[in-house]
Amino acid sequence: MSSDFEGYEQDFAVLTAEITGRIGKVPKLLGDEKKQMVANVEKQLEEARELLEQMELEVREIPAQSRGMYSSRMRSYKQEIGKLEADFKRSRIAYSDEVRNELLGDDGNSSENQRAHLLDNTERLERSSRRLEAGYQIAVETEQIGQEMLENLSQDREKIQRSRERLRETDANLGKSSRILTGMLRRT
């Protein structure tokens, strides 16, 4: 079970390293090469997201005692994929700015402040999204723990009810035995 998770981890590490390398190349390329590289990075990011989903499924199957360690790893992997996506967006923005500047003949000085402002707002949105995602994950984990507790309480209730019923049956049998013994004592 954990060997599957570790295999996914290794695949994820290799894939994120490749993505990081390709993201660094995007702003340096031109024309069709750049378009091809952008398409490749998008495809690899999708593969990384799918790997994360597989890893989450594996974590859900891990017993609750050791799930915490794997959950924290998953959070860091999600943060890593978020950072990669942000870096990729920045490289694509740089790419789209270059294309726009080529088409409009703009030197880019007037839009530099707008670009910086847009990047700041994008980063703020991404941070908020990550916080919301982390809050959602905590809510999901809390819901799972609550559901497990309810199941345990339900099982305990059934055990108590069965014990109570056995106690009543035993009490009834003791009453019968007592009556039989007193009847036997009277006859003797």
C-alpha positions, -999 to 999 in steps of 0.1 A, spaced: 0 0 0 26 25 11 49 12 -17 22 24 -42 22 58 -26 60 60 -27 60 50 -64 35 79 -70 58 102 -50 88 93 -71 68 98 -103 56 131 -90 91 143 -81 104 134 -116 74 151 -133 77 183 -112 114 185 -120 106 182 -157 79 208 -154 102 232 -136 128 229 -163 103 235 -191 87 265 -173 122 281 -172 126 276 -210 92 291 -220 102 328 -219 134 321 -239 117 303 -268 100 319 -299 71 310 -321 60 275 -326 86 261 -302 72 283 -275 36 271 -283 47 235 -282 65 240 -249 34 256 -234 12 227 -246 37 202 -231 38 220 -198 0 221 -196 -1 184 -204 25 176 -177 6 198 -151 -25 178 -158 -5 145 -153 8 159 -120 -28 167 -109 -39 132 -118 -9 118 -98 -20 139 -68 -55 124 -71 -41 89 -71 -20 97 -41 -51 111 -23 -69 79 -30 -40 59 -15 -39 81 16 -77 75 22 -70 38 24 -42 42 50 -53 34 86 -62 66 106 -32 62 129 -6 67 102 -27 89 79 -15 122 94 21 119 80 8 112 45 -17 140 47 10 165 55 30 152 26 -1 157 4 -5 193 15 31 201 6 27 184 -28 -4 205 -34 14 236 -25 42 226 -49 18 221 -77 2 254 -69 36 271 -71 44 254 -104 10 266 -118 17 301 -106 52 301 -122 37 287 -154 11 315 -154 38 341 -150 59 326 -178 28 325 -200 20 362 -191 55 371 -201 49 351 -233 16 368 -241 31 402 -233 59 396 -258 33 386 -285 12 416 -277 42 439 -278 53 424 -312 18 429 -326 13 464 -312 48 476 -315 46 486 -278 79 490 -259 62 477 -227 72 506 -204 37 519 -200 23 485 -192 51 475 -167 32 489 -137 0 472 -149 17 439 -153 33 442 -118 -1 451 -104 -18 422 -122 9 398 -110 4 410 -74 -34 405 -77 -29 371 -92 -6 360 -64 -31 373 -38 -59 354 -55 -37 323 -56 -28 326 -19 -65 330 -11 -74 300 -32 -48 279 -14 -61 290 20 -96 281 9 -84 248 -4 -66 241 29 -98 250 48 -118 228 26 -93 199 32 -95 204 70 -133 204 68 -133 172 47 -109 155 72 -130 167 101 -161 153 85 -144 119 80 -133 118 116 -168 127 127 -183 100 105 -159 74 120 -168 85 155 -205 82 147 -199 47 134 -180 37 165 -207 52 187 -234 33 168 -214 0 172 -210 7 210 -247 14 213 -255 -20 197 -231 -38 220 -247 -21 251 -282 -30 239 -272 -66 233 -256 -68 268 -287 -53 284 -309 -79 267 -286 -107 279 -288 -93 314 -326 -93 313 -326 -129 300 -302 -139 328 -323 -121 354 -354 -139 341 -336 -172 342 -324 -165 378 -360 -157 388 -372 -190 374 -343 -209 390 -351 -193 424 -388 -203 421 -379 -238 412 -354 -241 441 -379 -227 466 -405 -251 453 -381 -280 457 -373 -269 492 -409 -268 502 -415 -303 489 -386 -317 508 
